Amino acid sequence: MLIGISGGSGSGKTSFINELCAPFEKEQICVISQDDYYKDRRNIAKDANGITNFDVPDAFFMDEFSRDLKLLSAGQKVSRKEYVFNNETKEPKFVEFNPAPIIVVEGLFVFYDQEIFSQLDLKLLINAKMSDKIIRRINRDRIERNYPLEDVLYRYQNHVLPAFEKFIFPYKDEVDLIVNNSRNYNKGLEVIKGYIRNFLSELG
């Protein structure tokens, strides 16, 4: 079963997925992220001010992402070089994705890309207040990705927010469940955990 999880930047997707997977064995769930399919920044288009826009579908190898999902679904292992978000202090390594009964497919554009969308058995949209998303984005990009504050704010206003409005939020009526994360996502999390447990028990 392929579970697609999307949401605006800073909505809490990573935390949700980490907690979702925690009760299960690593052989039961594989998590594969769109972030590992970024193109080299030299091959990503710039905006009108000459700033590279990482928040558009063309910034990713979406065809390779779709191909690897099919390989995992067919029981084949996938190996890919880790993307480190241009953080010069972090050394990239190769990451392996192993086939499993549950494959969690995470990313900004997993609903927008119709080839990927058509492969998903369950679709979740993580939603949060705009103020919460901005704060999380600032904390993440300044600490984990070594971006200066002014760069983070510029990208949020000119890249992140327009991407959410164009490529993510319009699919709210096509997903199976919207998990609100304005306070917490605990109820939605328990619903999906139960769904996965039921699916795994039916497999025997």
PLY file of the C-alpha trace (Angstrom):
ply
format ascii 1.0
element vertex 204
property float x
property float y
property float z
element edge 203
property int vertex1
property int vertex2
end_header
0.00 0.00 0.00
1.35 3.41 -0.98
0.41 6.28 1.36
1.00 9.75 -0.06
1.57 12.56 2.44
1.79 16.18 1.39
1.32 19.62 2.91
2.82 23.07 2.84
6.39 23.65 3.94
6.43 23.73 7.75
3.09 21.95 8.10
4.65 19.18 10.19
4.95 16.38 7.62
8.31 15.10 8.88
7.25 14.98 12.54
3.97 13.30 11.59
5.75 10.64 9.53
8.35 9.97 12.23
5.62 9.36 14.81
3.56 7.36 12.34
6.41 4.94 11.69
7.67 4.65 15.28
5.42 1.76 16.44
6.19 -0.42 13.43
9.17 -2.55 12.44
11.48 -1.12 9.78
10.64 -4.10 7.56
6.98 -3.05 7.61
7.27 0.56 6.42
9.49 2.29 3.87
9.54 6.10 3.75
10.68 7.72 0.53
10.89 11.50 0.20
10.65 13.76 -2.79
13.49 15.81 -1.28
16.00 13.16 -2.33
15.10 13.90 -5.96
16.16 17.54 -6.12
18.10 18.53 -9.20
21.48 20.21 -8.84
20.86 23.88 -8.05
22.68 24.83 -11.26
19.85 23.16 -13.19
17.00 24.81 -11.30
15.36 27.95 -12.68
15.76 31.35 -10.99
13.02 33.86 -10.31
12.86 37.43 -11.63
15.34 38.56 -8.96
17.85 35.85 -9.80
17.03 33.68 -6.76
16.88 29.92 -7.33
13.34 28.65 -6.82
13.43 25.21 -5.17
9.65 25.18 -4.64
8.40 24.23 -8.09
7.89 20.74 -9.58
10.60 21.36 -12.20
13.19 21.54 -9.38
12.84 17.78 -8.93
13.44 14.63 -10.96
9.78 13.70 -10.64
10.07 11.08 -13.39
12.83 9.30 -11.44
10.77 9.57 -8.25
7.81 7.91 -9.99
10.06 5.24 -11.48
11.52 4.35 -8.09
8.07 4.09 -6.53
7.20 1.50 -9.16
10.42 -0.38 -8.42
9.65 -0.45 -4.69
6.10 -1.59 -5.39
7.57 -4.41 -7.48
9.76 -5.52 -4.56
13.05 -4.00 -5.72
15.52 -2.03 -3.59
16.30 1.59 -4.52
19.58 3.41 -3.78
20.08 7.16 -4.17
22.56 9.83 -3.14
21.26 11.94 -0.28
20.43 15.60 -0.99
21.84 17.87 1.72
20.14 21.16 0.74
23.39 22.90 -0.17
24.57 22.66 3.44
28.36 22.62 3.03
28.80 21.33 6.59
26.99 18.08 5.82
28.54 15.27 3.80
26.03 13.49 1.53
25.73 9.72 1.71
23.87 7.07 -0.23
20.50 6.12 1.19
18.72 2.85 0.50
14.99 2.34 0.27
13.86 -1.22 0.87
10.52 -2.59 -0.34
7.91 -3.04 2.39
4.17 -3.71 2.73
3.64 0.00 3.49
5.41 2.65 1.42
5.04 6.24 2.66
5.54 8.71 -0.19
6.28 12.20 1.12
6.68 15.48 -0.72
5.29 18.84 -1.76
4.17 17.73 -5.21
3.13 14.10 -4.81
-0.48 15.07 -5.56
0.32 17.50 -8.37
2.33 14.93 -10.34
-0.41 12.78 -11.86
1.82 9.77 -12.50
2.70 9.63 -8.81
-0.83 10.54 -7.70
-2.26 7.60 -9.63
0.01 5.17 -7.75
-1.18 6.25 -4.29
-3.68 4.11 -2.39
-4.22 6.59 0.44
-3.69 10.35 0.28
-3.16 12.57 3.34
-2.85 16.35 3.44
-1.22 17.83 6.55
-2.56 21.32 7.15
-1.46 24.03 9.61
-1.88 27.73 10.30
0.25 30.04 8.18
2.00 31.53 11.23
3.00 28.07 12.48
4.36 27.08 9.09
6.47 30.23 8.83
8.01 29.71 12.29
8.82 26.06 11.55
10.33 26.97 8.19
12.57 29.62 9.77
13.77 27.26 12.50
14.44 24.43 10.06
16.21 26.38 7.33
18.40 28.44 9.65
19.54 25.48 11.75
19.45 22.44 9.47
20.18 24.03 6.11
22.38 26.95 7.12
20.27 29.61 5.33
20.33 33.27 6.52
17.04 34.65 7.90
16.47 37.19 5.12
16.84 34.42 2.57
14.33 32.22 4.39
11.74 35.02 4.57
12.20 35.98 0.93
11.77 32.40 -0.23
8.69 31.90 1.92
6.91 34.94 0.52
7.96 34.53 -3.11
8.38 30.76 -3.55
6.91 28.69 -0.71
3.51 30.38 -0.35
2.80 30.58 -4.11
3.77 26.89 -4.44
1.33 25.92 -1.69
-1.49 27.89 -3.28
-0.85 26.51 -6.78
0.44 22.96 -6.35
-0.80 21.69 -2.97
-3.96 23.30 -1.57
-6.05 22.86 -4.77
-5.91 19.09 -4.19
-7.67 19.29 -0.81
-10.86 17.90 -2.35
-9.07 14.95 -3.95
-7.32 13.56 -0.87
-8.74 10.93 1.47
-7.98 12.72 4.74
-6.95 16.21 5.86
-4.99 16.16 9.12
-5.14 19.52 10.87
-1.98 20.46 12.74
-2.90 23.86 14.14
-2.74 22.48 17.70
-1.56 18.91 17.14
-2.15 16.04 14.78
-2.66 13.33 17.42
-6.17 12.26 16.41
-5.32 12.05 12.73
-2.13 10.19 13.59
-4.00 7.53 15.58
-6.49 7.05 12.74
-3.71 6.30 10.25
-1.82 4.07 12.68
-4.98 2.03 13.11
-5.48 1.85 9.36
-1.92 0.55 8.89
-2.26 -2.00 11.71
-5.45 -3.31 10.12
-3.80 -3.56 6.71
-0.78 -5.43 8.11
-2.97 -7.82 10.10
-4.90 -8.73 6.95
-1.62 -9.62 5.29
-0.97 -12.09 8.07
0 1
1 2
2 3
3 4
4 5
5 6
6 7
7 8
8 9
9 10
10 11
11 12
12 13
13 14
14 15
15 16
16 17
17 18
18 19
19 20
20 21
21 22
22 23
23 24
24 25
25 26
26 27
27 28
28 29
29 30
30 31
31 32
32 33
33 34
34 35
35 36
36 37
37 38
38 39
39 40
40 41
41 42
42 43
43 44
44 45
45 46
46 47
47 48
48 49
49 50
50 51
51 52
52 53
53 54
54 55
55 56
56 57
57 58
58 59
59 60
60 61
61 62
62 63
63 64
64 65
65 66
66 67
67 68
68 69
69 70
70 71
71 72
72 73
73 74
74 75
75 76
76 77
77 78
78 79
79 80
80 81
81 82
82 83
83 84
84 85
85 86
86 87
87 88
88 89
89 90
90 91
91 92
92 93
93 94
94 95
95 96
96 97
97 98
98 99
99 100
100 101
101 102
102 103
103 104
104 105
105 106
106 107
107 108
108 109
109 110
110 111
111 112
112 113
113 114
114 115
115 116
116 117
117 118
118 119
119 120
120 121
121 122
122 123
123 124
124 125
125 126
126 127
127 128
128 129
129 130
130 131
131 132
132 133
133 134
134 135
135 136
136 137
137 138
138 139
139 140
140 141
141 142
142 143
143 144
144 145
145 146
146 147
147 148
148 149
149 150
150 151
151 152
152 153
153 154
154 155
155 156
156 157
157 158
158 159
159 160
160 161
161 162
162 163
163 164
164 165
165 166
166 167
167 168
168 169
169 170
170 171
171 172
172 173
173 174
174 175
175 176
176 177
177 178
178 179
179 180
180 181
181 182
182 183
183 184
184 185
185 186
186 187
187 188
188 189
189 190
190 191
191 192
192 193
193 194
194 195
195 196
196 197
197 198
198 199
199 200
200 201
201 202
202 203
